[in-house]
Amino acid sequence: MAKVVCVLYDDPIDGYPTSYARDDLPKIDHYPGGQTLPTPKAVDFKPGTLLGSISGELGLRKYLEANGHTFVVTSDKDGPDSVFERELVDADVVISQPFWPAYLTAERIAKAKNLKLALTAGIGSDHVDLQAAIDRGVTVAEVTYCNSISVSEHVVMMILGLVRNYIPSYQWVVKGGWNIADCVARSYDVEGMHVGTVAAGRIGLAVLKRLKPFDMHLHYTDRHRLPETVEKELGLTWHATREGMYEVCDVVTLNCPLHPETEHMINDETLKHFKRGAYLVNTARGKLCDRDAIARALESGQLAGYAGDVWFPQPAPKDHPWRTMPHHGMTPHISGTSLSAQTRYAAGTREILESFFEDRPIRDEYLIVDGGKLAGTGAHSYSAGNATGGSEEAAKFKRT
Ligand code: NDP
């Protein structure tokens, strides 16, 4: 029987919810492109409930314990004295979410002698040292597509929020003001602007599709070009280089995975290619950007705004400059963990566990590393190596 260690974010400060704002979720049958939603044999939770926090337990306890497995759930994940560090030593499976990532560094993988499966309940397994997983033969899997559309909605919201100056205007209302000039002195329309995405995968393409009705000019850069029919239908301009795209865009959004090739791809040098006053939205991974270069570009006016929900490390320490830099619209890492998304990735986590315990192949589209190499989706979208360096800084965070 296996030991499954699951790291989840804390419950709300007022306690686990006893009621919800809405009674149901819309029914979605398949993802764009035809991939089916998760297909576990059963689930033991009510769709639309809070599953991603520690009391929600991803709805897995009944299933795991009925099958004789030990199930440990904790939010205490950082530092050598954390529960995670202790429980990891004899874990067979580690489940973690990118929103509150249990960093699986090479040192931790070396300590976890029994570890066979690192399962990401969500998308993005950069919190796992993929090179160490490859070397040790640990399988890495994630629930591909579960929250791609959720994130694309967040990107559109953030682009509109920044360009239209929503957050500062909202704050004037809360402060009791009616300061129209203060609100609009930085407010524009997106209509006619040029927007470009770095990567047009599931999220990037969904963002482009959603922005088309706003009559924006749409651009993308990616390692592989989209089919000509898609380019024509959306009126897309493809750029061979990221810098070439930055030079013509008013808004840039990052939608590629973090791996050694993409780490810090936005830095002082590459920011020079942006139009002065461009907006940058990053819901992909914090480490795609050089933290201090972003703050400097906002202070100098090279960027007019920066928004996103991803940071490095996570949780971000209290003194992280992105909390206080000007003209930002940051949230904690939430875009992919709406209640709608949680329902899908909890079901996907269960599907992957069922396959793993019943010795059936895990869907190719869920695989990142398998059999000592990048596999499935991982072989297409990631490069081997490690992007977890510096993650120990997450131990500096203290909850308020
Ligand atoms: P996909 O795998 O569908 O898309 C990723 C795209 O990135 C692919 O088209 C890939 O290209 C492209 N890509 C990879 N490397 C580069 C590069 N060096 N330059 C340009 N393009 C590159 O993934 P999703 O769209 O579903 O998710 C993208 C990322 O978003 C995830 O990896 C994750 O980090 C983040 N994410 C964030 C969430 C949140 O809650 N904020 C939730 C979900 C995801 P190709 O395949 O053509 O090689």
Residues whose N, C-alpha, C, O or C-beta is under 5 A from the ligand:
A	BS01	NDP	I123 G124 N147 S148 V151 V198 A199 A200 G201 R202 I203 G204 T221 D222 R223 H224 N255 C256 P257 L258 E261 T262 T283 A284 R285 S335 G336 H380 S381
